[in-house]
Amino acid sequence: MSMMADHSGGGGAELCSISVVSCLLLACGYVGSLYVWRSQLHRDHPTVIKRRFTSVLIVSMLSPLWLWMWRQYTGFKTGPSLLMLMGVHLEGIFAAACLPLLLTMVLFLGPLIQLVMDYPWDLLDGIKMFLDPQFWVQCLADMRWMRNQVVAPLTEELVFRACMLPMLVPCTGLSRAIVTCPLFFGVVFQFSYTAVFGAYTAFIFIRTGHLIGPVLCHSFCNYMGFPAIGAALDHPQKLTIFFFYLLGVILFFLLLFPMSDPTFYGSLAICHLTKPDTSTSVCT
């Protein structure tokens, strides 16, 4: 049975029920995979991390199949390919990798300036370290680094953005999907900063039509962590630092739509699932 959505921005009750339940089950499967291993060891122990890698990668590899099943059942079989809907394609990929990351770095301008001020090495030493292959070998061998910078960003964005958003958009419309999508992670895990960040990467995913942008932004934010406001208050140059904090926030909101302009990124497959919202033209 086909249940094509009303393309004015929302779907029927049955379509919405199926989409919501599908997203909730996918979220439960992802978060549940982190806790299937019973252990007395700390979550940062390499053994625990490796076990979680195994289970979460299995769920992540199955999530596109879940999206495919949803697509088959609801009738959204024509139009863009499954990979296009998931943001996995080459058109506009360079812009999709660079511009959202640069935009996120603008938001973190204050913390970045604070990091530079407190960094014990000069810029040249930092560049040399970054270009040293041995540095990256050490990073790849560090299970916590792999979790925070590679596996968590890739799998979370794949499941919660690339696979959930195409299921939500025909039901909720584009703008409401951006707000709704992060709630599924919050329902089974936690709200607060995670939900806000999830809405941001959902916005980036829909505006660019690519998965790579949200993944790189997620990895960068994991590296930076939540801004150390307390340390900034105690810093000898706190006025300078807070100037850049404020400047970064102002520039971020000024550049949010220009730097995520869909014309930079090619065809937006997810916008084929519904017309752009009348309140905010997310896809234009």
N, C-alpha and C positions, 0 to 999 in steps of 0.2 A: 504494500500500500504506500502510495506517495503522499507526502504532506508538505507540498511546497509552501514556503512562507509568503505572506503578504509583503511585497517588496516596497511598501511604503515606510518600512522601518521596523516592523514587528511581525511576529509570526502568530499562528493560531495557538490555542491553549495546549493542544496535544503536542505540537512541535516544541513548545517551550518546556513542557514537562519532560520530554525526552532529552532535550538539550541540557537542562539543569541537572537531571539525574545522571546523565552521562558524564558531565563535568565533575559532579560530586564523587562519583565512583572512581574516576580517574585520579582525582586529588587524594582520595582515601588510599588508593593503590600506591601512589607515589610516596606519601608520607608513611603509610604502613610498612612499606618496604624498608624504611630506615630502622624499624623497630622489631623486625622479625627475628633478629639475632639476639638471643639472650646471653648477656655477658656481664661480669662484674668489673670489666675493664672500663677505663675512662673513654669517652667518645673520641678523644684525640689519639688514642692508642693506635698504632699502625694496623694491628690486626682488626680492630673494630672498623677502621676506615676502609680497609680492603673488603671486608664483608659487606659493608654498606654500598661500596662501589658496585659489587656484583649484583645485588638485588635492585638497586636503583637503575642500573643500566639495563637490566631485563625489562623493568616497567617502562623505561623510556623508549626502548626498541619496540615494545608492543603498542605504545600510545598511537603511532600513526595507523596501525591496524584498527584501533578503536575508533579513530576519526573516520577511516574508510568505511567501517560498519555503520557508523552514524549516517554517513553520506548516502550509502546504499539504501538504508531504511527510510530516510526522510525524503529521498527523491532528488537530492542535489548531485546528480550524477554527471551532468553536462557542465560545460564551462571550463575554467582553469583546472589543470592537473592537481593531484593531491599535493605534490611537492611544491607547486606554485602557491597553493593555499597556505602551506606551512612555512612559506618564506625561504624556501631552498631553491635558489636559481641564481644565474650569473648576471642578469641584466641589472645594471646600476649597482653592482656589489661593492665597487671601490668607494663610492659615495656613501653607501649604507654602512660600510665598516668604519669610515673616518668621521663623517659629520656628526652622528649621534654621540660618538665617544668624545669628540671635541666639545660638543654642547654640554655633556656631563662634566667634563673637566672645567668648563667655565663655571658651572654651579659650585664646584669644589675649589674655586680660585683661592678663597681664604685659607682652607686647610693646606693647599699646595704651597702657598707662600710661607705658611708657618713651617711646613716640612722642610722647605729650602733653607729657611733661616736657621733651623736647628740641625740641619744635616752636617755631619762631621767632615765630609769630603767636599772638594770643589766640583764644579760642573764637569770638568774634563775627566776627573776620576770616575764620576758617575757614568759618563758615556762609555768609558773604557770597560767598566764592569758590565754594563748592559750589552755590549758587543762581544763580550768574552764567552765563547761556547761553554766553557767549564761552569760558568755561572748558571746557565740554563740546564746543564746536566744535573747540577745540584738541586735546582728547583724541581725538575721532573722526578728526582729520587725522593723528594720530600712529600710524604703522603698528605700532610695538612695543606701544603701549597697546591698540590694537585686537586684536592677537594675544593678549596676555596676559590682557586683561580680558573679551574678547568671543568671539573665534573659537575659541581653544583650549578655554576652559571649555565652550562650547556644543557644539562638535563632539566633544570627547573624552567628555563625559557622554552625548551622544546615541548614540555608537557603543558605548562600553564599558559603559555602564549601561543605557540605554533599550533597546538592541537585543540586547545579549549576555545580560543577566540573564533575560529571558523564555525564552531558549534553554537556559540552564543550570538554572533552577529545577526543571523536570520531571525532570531527571536527578539533580541533586545534593541537592535540597531547598533550603529557604530559607537556613538559616544557613551551610551549606557553599558556597552560591553567592556569598555575601558575601565569603568568603575566597578563593574560586577565581577570581572575575571579574577582580580586579586582576592576577593572575598572567599573563594573556594579554598585557597591556601590557608586563609585565616580561620575558616570554620574548623578545619582539622588540625591546625597547628597554633598560630598566634596572629593577632591583629597588629595594630600600631604601624611602626616604620615599615614593616614588610609589606603591608597593604598599600601604603603610599608609593613605595618603590615599584610594586607590581603594577600599579596604575600607570606609572611613568613608562615602564618598559612595554606595557600594552599599547600605550599611545605611540611609542616609537615603532612598534611592530606594524600597527595599522597604517601609520603615516608613510613608512618606508616600504612596506611589503616584504621585508627581509628579516630573517632570524638572526643574522650575524650582529646587527646593531645592538639589540637587547642583550645578547650574550656578552659582547665586549663591555657594554655599560655595566652589566651585572658583575663581571670580573673586576672591573676598575673600582666599583663601589665596595666590593668585598675587600679589596686591597686597602682602600682608604679608611674603611670603617665609618662609624658615625662621627661627625665632626667633634673634636675634643674642645668643647666650649670652655670647660673648666680650666684646661691648660692655657687656652688663649687669654682668659681673664688674668692669669698669673704671669703672663709673658712680659718680659721687659719692654717689648715693642708692641704692646697690645693695641694701641691706637692704630698703628699701621696695619696690623693683622685684621682688626675689625673693619677697617676701611675696605680691605680686599674681600672680606666676607660679604659685606653689603654690596660692593661692586659686582661680585660674582652672582649674587641672587638677582640683582637688577638686570644685568646682561643676559642671564639665563632666560628670564621671562620675555625680554625684548627679542631674543634670538630663537625662542622655542619654535614658533611657527615658521619663520623664514628658513631656519636650518633643517627643518623636517619637511620642507615643501616637497610634496610627492613628485613634482616634475623632475627632481634630481634622481629619482630612483626607478623610473620606468613604470610599467603597468602594475597596478595594485590589485592582485587577484582577489583578495578578500572583499574588496568593494563590489565584486560581481554578485555577492550573496545578498546584497540589499542596496537600496539607494542611499546616498549620503544623507545624514540627518539634516533636517531643516534648521536646527538650532545652531549647530556648528558643522561646517563643511570639513570634516576630518579628512576626506579623501581628495580634497581639491585645494 
